[in-house]
């Protein structure tokens, strides 16, 4: 089967949610993400059963370092070799690694070294997988469908988290960590033939992009310079960084401490997270059906600002019901701003730079912002949840201020 589509989208292209080619890509992505969810359940269970709590925590964090260090290089790899090829190779490597770990756990008791090695492989592969996945949508659909594809991708992520956790638990209950790892490997394996059947659009190549004759370092420098000089992408990266920095701490470790402080317990925290997930899923569904929202730059800025207010208000919710409703609004606003920012990244970036643009945005979200979690935990321990949530909300709100104050970003639109 041919894997290339025409370079220019015609006026009668199907909407993304009715396009079999896009649906195959979304199915592959959902299967891979579900496999990831099962993998993390299996890894955490195996680590806790094999070592002490401190050792288990170390194993779970091993993948973060190579992912953060190598992410920018992963963007260069995606642009050089094509995101589809890189995603297929990444899923194949992850599948082989997880199935090998399952076999070793079934046959022997190798200890924590195997789990640490597996986490290291996953983190390294993620460094090239994440930028490549971000660069793929522009190659499987037309520019006017990218907002809809971001909504479909958001739905896939939500479905993967909802389905993956119980599947991982069932795998562990049925056959221990070995069975759960095996299930994760099979789910990731499903994505490979689906991705191989996805047809790719030929996008125009920019002469300042990547080339085999140049070095990888040169490609990286050129990509970073391109982002820095871009009138929309540069402020958009700053807005994303500030928004995520103020959002990640409170809605992760901060929520756990807030639930304990208010006496909501684990069940109450679960309801708050469910409210957030429902809101984010509703926005993803809206974008999937509607396909485009006007005034994307303004919408992103106002959504970040309103979301920051909701983040600050969460710490002062007088009851669990109010906290759940507040979390619902946070999910709606965060999902809306995240989808608009992702769609703007896709449509504003030159195709030759999409991998590197995605790598920088992903490094901000997956590499740097998690550092706010231990800082948030320590600050809450010292001053309580209220002041820390308010400071985090101010930092998050600055992202919205940037989006609304920079003219080119404020006026940015998605293609019709």
C-alpha positions as CSV (number, residue, x, y, z in Angstrom):
1,X,0.0,0.0,0.0
2,X,1.3,3.5,-0.8
3,X,2.2,5.5,2.3
4,X,2.1,8.9,0.6
5,X,-0.8,11.4,0.2
6,X,-0.9,14.4,-2.0
7,X,1.0,17.3,-0.6
8,X,-1.9,19.7,-0.9
9,X,-5.2,19.1,0.8
10,X,-8.2,19.6,-1.5
11,X,-11.4,21.4,-0.5
12,X,-13.3,18.1,-0.3
13,X,-11.1,16.3,2.1
14,X,-13.0,14.3,4.7
15,X,-13.2,15.7,8.3
16,X,-10.5,14.1,10.4
17,X,-13.0,12.2,12.6
18,X,-14.4,10.5,9.5
19,X,-11.0,9.9,7.7
20,X,-10.0,6.2,8.0
21,X,-6.3,7.2,7.7
22,X,-6.6,9.5,10.7
23,X,-8.6,7.0,12.6
24,X,-5.9,4.4,12.1
25,X,-3.3,6.8,13.5
26,X,-5.6,7.6,16.5
27,X,-6.1,3.9,17.0
28,X,-2.4,3.2,17.0
29,X,-1.8,6.1,19.4
30,X,-4.6,5.0,21.8
31,X,-3.2,1.4,21.8
32,X,0.3,2.6,22.5
33,X,-0.8,4.9,25.3
34,X,-2.9,2.2,26.8
35,X,0.1,-0.1,26.8
36,X,2.1,2.7,28.5
37,X,-0.5,2.9,31.3
38,X,-0.4,-0.9,31.8
39,X,3.4,-0.7,31.7
40,X,3.6,1.9,34.5
41,X,1.2,-0.2,36.7
42,X,3.3,-3.3,36.1
43,X,6.6,-1.4,36.8
44,X,5.3,0.2,40.0
45,X,4.0,-3.1,41.3
46,X,7.1,-5.0,40.4
47,X,9.3,-2.4,42.0
48,X,7.3,-2.3,45.3
49,X,7.4,-6.1,45.4
50,X,11.1,-6.3,44.8
51,X,12.6,-3.5,46.8
52,X,12.0,-1.0,49.5
53,X,9.7,2.0,49.0
54,X,12.7,4.3,48.4
55,X,14.1,1.9,45.8
56,X,10.7,1.6,44.1
57,X,10.5,5.4,43.9
58,X,14.0,5.5,42.4
59,X,13.1,2.9,39.7
60,X,10.0,4.9,38.8
61,X,12.0,8.1,38.3
62,X,14.9,6.6,36.3
63,X,13.2,7.2,33.0
64,X,12.8,11.0,33.6
65,X,16.5,11.8,33.3
66,X,17.2,10.4,29.8
67,X,13.9,11.7,28.6
68,X,14.8,15.3,29.7
69,X,18.4,15.2,28.6
70,X,17.8,13.6,25.1
71,X,14.4,15.2,24.2
72,X,15.9,18.0,22.1
73,X,18.0,15.5,20.2
74,X,14.9,13.4,19.7
75,X,13.3,16.3,17.8
76,X,16.3,16.4,15.5
77,X,16.0,12.7,14.9
78,X,12.2,13.1,14.1
79,X,12.9,15.8,11.6
80,X,15.8,14.0,10.0
81,X,14.3,10.6,9.5
82,X,10.6,11.4,9.4
83,X,8.2,11.1,12.4
84,X,6.3,8.0,11.1
85,X,9.5,6.0,10.8
86,X,10.7,7.1,14.2
87,X,7.4,6.3,16.0
88,X,7.2,2.8,14.4
89,X,10.8,2.2,15.5
90,X,10.2,3.5,19.0
91,X,7.1,1.4,19.5
92,X,8.9,-1.7,18.2
93,X,11.8,-1.1,20.7
94,X,9.4,-0.5,23.6
95,X,7.4,-3.6,22.7
96,X,10.5,-5.8,22.5
97,X,11.9,-4.4,25.8
98,X,8.7,-5.0,27.7
99,X,8.1,-8.5,26.4
100,X,11.7,-9.4,27.2
101,X,11.2,-8.1,30.8
102,X,8.0,-10.2,31.0
103,X,9.8,-13.3,29.9
104,X,12.7,-12.7,32.4
105,X,10.3,-12.1,35.3
106,X,8.4,-15.2,34.4
107,X,11.5,-17.4,34.2
108,X,13.7,-15.9,36.9
109,X,13.8,-13.3,39.6
110,X,16.3,-10.8,38.2
111,X,15.8,-8.1,40.8
112,X,15.6,-4.3,40.6
113,X,18.4,-4.0,38.0
114,X,16.0,-5.4,35.3
115,X,13.3,-2.9,36.3
116,X,15.8,0.0,36.3
117,X,17.2,-1.0,32.9
118,X,13.7,-1.2,31.5
119,X,12.8,2.2,32.9
120,X,16.0,3.6,31.4
121,X,15.2,2.1,27.9
122,X,11.7,3.6,28.1
123,X,12.9,7.0,29.0
124,X,15.5,7.0,26.2
125,X,13.0,5.9,23.6
126,X,10.4,8.4,24.9
127,X,13.0,11.1,24.1
128,X,12.5,10.4,20.4
129,X,9.0,9.0,20.5
130,X,7.3,12.2,22.0
131,X,8.6,14.7,19.4
132,X,7.9,12.3,16.6
133,X,4.3,11.8,17.8
134,X,3.8,15.5,18.0
135,X,5.1,16.0,14.4
136,X,2.8,13.3,12.9
137,X,-0.6,15.0,12.8
138,X,0.4,17.5,10.2
139,X,1.4,14.6,8.0
140,X,-1.8,12.6,8.3
141,X,-4.4,15.3,7.7
142,X,-4.8,18.8,6.3
143,X,-4.0,22.0,8.3
144,X,-7.6,22.9,8.7
145,X,-8.2,19.6,10.6
146,X,-5.4,19.9,13.1
147,X,-7.5,21.3,15.9
148,X,-9.9,18.4,15.4
149,X,-7.0,15.9,15.5
150,X,-5.8,17.5,18.8
151,X,-9.3,16.8,20.2
152,X,-9.2,13.2,19.0
153,X,-5.7,12.8,20.5
154,X,-7.0,14.2,23.8
155,X,-9.8,11.7,23.8
156,X,-7.3,8.9,23.1
157,X,-5.2,9.9,26.1
158,X,-8.3,10.0,28.4
159,X,-9.5,6.6,27.2
160,X,-6.0,5.1,27.6
161,X,-5.8,6.3,31.2
162,X,-9.3,5.1,32.0
163,X,-8.8,1.7,30.4
164,X,-5.1,1.2,31.1
165,X,-5.2,1.4,34.9
166,X,-7.8,-1.4,35.4
167,X,-6.2,-3.5,32.6
168,X,-2.9,-3.2,34.4
169,X,-4.5,-4.2,37.7
170,X,-6.2,-7.2,36.1
171,X,-2.9,-8.3,34.6
172,X,-1.2,-8.1,37.9
173,X,-4.0,-9.9,39.7
174,X,-4.1,-12.7,37.0
175,X,-0.4,-13.4,36.7
176,X,1.7,-10.9,38.5
177,X,4.0,-8.3,37.0
178,X,5.1,-10.6,34.3
179,X,1.6,-11.0,32.9
180,X,1.0,-7.2,33.1
181,X,4.2,-6.5,31.2
182,X,3.2,-9.1,28.6
183,X,-0.2,-7.3,28.2
184,X,1.5,-4.0,27.9
185,X,3.9,-5.3,25.2
186,X,1.0,-6.7,23.2
187,X,-1.0,-3.4,23.4
188,X,2.1,-1.5,22.1
189,X,2.6,-4.1,19.4
190,X,-0.9,-3.5,18.0
191,X,0.2,0.1,17.2
192,X,3.0,-1.0,14.8
193,X,0.9,-2.5,11.9
194,X,-1.6,0.3,12.3
195,X,1.1,2.9,11.9
196,X,2.6,1.0,8.9
197,X,-0.8,1.3,7.2
198,X,-1.1,5.1,7.8
199,X,-0.5,7.2,4.7
200,X,1.7,10.2,5.0
201,X,1.4,13.6,3.3
202,X,4.4,15.0,1.5
203,X,5.0,18.3,3.1
204,X,7.1,21.1,1.6
205,X,10.6,21.1,2.9
206,X,12.3,24.3,4.1
207,X,15.9,24.8,3.0
208,X,16.8,25.8,6.5
209,X,15.5,22.6,8.1
210,X,17.5,19.4,8.4
211,X,19.8,17.7,6.0
212,X,21.9,14.6,6.1
213,X,24.9,16.8,5.0
214,X,24.7,18.8,8.2
215,X,25.5,17.7,11.7
216,X,22.8,16.9,14.3
217,X,24.2,19.7,16.5
218,X,23.9,22.2,13.7
219,X,20.3,21.0,13.1
220,X,19.5,21.5,16.8
221,X,21.0,25.0,16.8
222,X,19.1,26.0,13.7
223,X,15.9,24.7,15.2
224,X,16.3,26.6,18.4
225,X,17.2,29.8,16.5
226,X,14.1,29.3,14.4
227,X,11.8,29.1,17.5
228,X,13.5,32.0,19.2
229,X,13.0,34.3,16.1
230,X,9.4,33.2,15.4
231,X,6.9,35.8,16.3
232,X,4.2,33.3,17.5
233,X,6.2,30.2,18.5
234,X,8.6,32.0,20.9
235,X,6.0,33.7,23.1
236,X,3.8,30.6,22.8
237,X,6.6,28.5,24.3
238,X,6.9,30.9,27.2
239,X,3.1,30.9,27.8
240,X,3.2,27.0,27.8
241,X,6.1,27.0,30.2
242,X,4.5,29.3,32.7
243,X,1.1,27.7,32.4
244,X,2.5,24.2,33.0
245,X,4.8,25.3,35.7
246,X,2.0,26.8,37.8
247,X,-0.4,23.9,37.0
248,X,1.7,20.7,37.5
249,X,2.6,21.0,41.1
250,X,-0.9,21.8,42.5
251,X,-2.7,19.2,40.4
252,X,-0.3,16.4,41.2
253,X,1.4,16.2,44.6
254,X,-0.4,19.3,45.8
255,X,-3.8,17.7,45.3
256,X,-2.7,14.7,47.4
257,X,-1.6,16.9,50.2
258,X,-4.7,19.0,50.0
259,X,-7.0,16.0,50.2
260,X,-5.1,14.8,53.3
261,X,-5.2,18.2,54.8
262,X,-9.0,18.5,54.3
263,X,-9.8,14.9,55.3
264,X,-11.2,14.0,51.9
265,X,-9.1,10.8,51.8
266,X,-8.1,8.8,48.7
267,X,-11.7,8.5,47.6
268,X,-12.2,12.2,47.7
269,X,-9.0,12.8,45.7
270,X,-10.2,10.3,43.2
271,X,-13.5,12.3,42.8
272,X,-11.5,15.5,42.3
273,X,-9.3,13.9,39.6
274,X,-12.4,12.4,38.0
275,X,-13.9,15.9,37.8
276,X,-10.7,17.2,36.1
277,X,-10.7,14.3,33.7
278,X,-14.3,14.8,32.8
279,X,-13.7,18.4,32.0
280,X,-10.7,17.7,29.9
281,X,-12.5,14.9,28.0
282,X,-15.5,17.1,27.3
283,X,-13.3,19.7,25.7
284,X,-11.5,17.1,23.6
285,X,-14.9,15.8,22.4
286,X,-16.0,19.4,21.6
287,X,-13.0,20.0,19.4
288,X,-13.3,16.6,17.8
289,X,-16.9,17.4,16.7
290,X,-16.5,21.1,16.0
291,X,-13.1,21.0,14.4
292,X,-12.1,24.6,14.9
293,X,-12.5,27.5,17.3
294,X,-12.0,31.1,16.1
295,X,-9.5,33.5,17.8
296,X,-7.2,30.6,18.9
297,X,-4.6,32.9,20.4
298,X,-7.1,34.8,22.5
299,X,-9.0,31.7,23.5
300,X,-5.7,30.1,24.7
301,X,-4.8,33.2,26.7
302,X,-8.2,33.7,28.4
303,X,-8.4,30.0,29.1
304,X,-5.0,30.0,30.9
305,X,-6.0,33.0,32.9
306,X,-9.4,31.6,33.9
307,X,-7.8,28.2,34.7
308,X,-5.3,29.9,36.9
309,X,-8.1,31.5,39.0
310,X,-9.7,28.1,39.3
311,X,-6.4,26.5,40.4
312,X,-6.1,29.1,43.2
313,X,-9.7,28.6,44.2
314,X,-9.3,24.9,44.5
315,X,-7.3,25.2,47.8
316,X,-10.2,27.2,49.3
317,X,-13.1,24.9,48.3
318,X,-15.3,24.7,51.4
319,X,-16.4,21.1,50.6
320,X,-15.6,18.1,48.4
321,X,-18.5,18.8,46.1
322,X,-17.2,22.3,45.4
323,X,-13.7,21.0,44.9
324,X,-15.0,18.5,42.3
325,X,-16.9,21.2,40.4
326,X,-13.8,23.5,40.5
327,X,-11.7,20.6,39.2
328,X,-14.2,20.1,36.4
329,X,-13.7,23.8,35.3
330,X,-9.9,23.4,35.6
331,X,-10.1,20.4,33.3
332,X,-12.3,22.3,30.8
333,X,-10.0,25.3,30.8
334,X,-6.7,23.4,30.8
335,X,-8.0,21.1,28.1
336,X,-9.1,24.0,26.0
337,X,-5.8,26.0,26.4
338,X,-3.7,22.9,25.9
339,X,-5.5,21.9,22.7
340,X,-5.3,25.5,21.3
341,X,-1.6,25.8,22.1
342,X,-0.9,22.4,20.5
343,X,-2.9,23.2,17.4
344,X,-1.1,26.6,17.1
345,X,2.3,24.8,17.4
346,X,1.2,22.5,14.6
347,X,0.0,25.2,12.2
348,X,2.5,27.9,12.9
349,X,5.7,25.8,12.7
350,X,7.3,25.1,9.3
351,X,6.9,21.4,8.6
352,X,10.7,20.9,8.5
353,X,10.9,22.0,12.1
354,X,7.9,20.3,13.6
355,X,9.9,17.6,15.4
356,X,12.2,20.2,17.1
357,X,9.3,22.5,17.9
358,X,7.5,19.6,19.6
359,X,10.6,18.6,21.4
360,X,11.0,22.0,23.0
361,X,7.3,22.2,24.0
362,X,7.5,18.6,25.4
363,X,10.7,19.3,27.3
364,X,9.0,22.1,29.1
365,X,6.0,19.9,30.1
366,X,7.8,16.6,30.6
367,X,11.3,17.7,31.6
368,X,11.2,20.9,33.6
369,X,7.8,21.4,35.1
370,X,7.9,18.1,37.1
371,X,10.6,19.8,39.1
372,X,7.9,21.9,40.6
373,X,6.3,18.9,42.3
374,X,8.9,18.5,45.1
375,X,9.1,22.3,45.5
376,X,5.3,22.4,45.9
377,X,5.3,19.6,48.4
378,X,7.9,21.3,50.5
379,X,6.2,24.6,50.3
380,X,2.8,23.2,51.3
381,X,4.5,21.5,54.3
382,X,5.9,24.8,55.4
383,X,3.1,27.3,54.6
384,X,0.0,25.2,53.9
385,X,-1.9,24.5,50.7
386,X,-3.6,27.9,50.3
387,X,-0.6,30.2,49.8
388,X,1.1,27.7,47.6
389,X,-1.9,27.1,45.3
390,X,-2.3,30.9,45.0
391,X,1.4,31.4,44.0
392,X,1.1,28.6,41.5
393,X,-2.0,30.2,40.1
394,X,-0.2,33.5,39.7
395,X,2.7,31.7,37.8
396,X,0.1,29.9,35.6
397,X,-1.8,33.2,35.0
398,X,1.4,34.8,33.7
399,X,1.2,32.4,30.8
400,X,-2.1,33.8,29.9
401,X,-0.8,37.4,30.3
402,X,2.0,36.6,27.8
403,X,-0.5,35.1,25.3
404,X,-2.7,38.1,25.5
405,X,0.0,40.8,25.6
406,X,2.1,39.6,22.6
407,X,0.2,40.9,19.6
408,X,1.2,38.2,17.1
409,X,0.2,35.4,19.5
410,X,-3.0,37.1,20.5
411,X,-4.1,37.5,16.9
412,X,-3.0,34.0,15.9
413,X,-5.7,32.0,14.1
414,X,-6.1,28.3,13.1
415,X,-6.5,27.7,9.3
416,X,-10.1,27.4,8.0
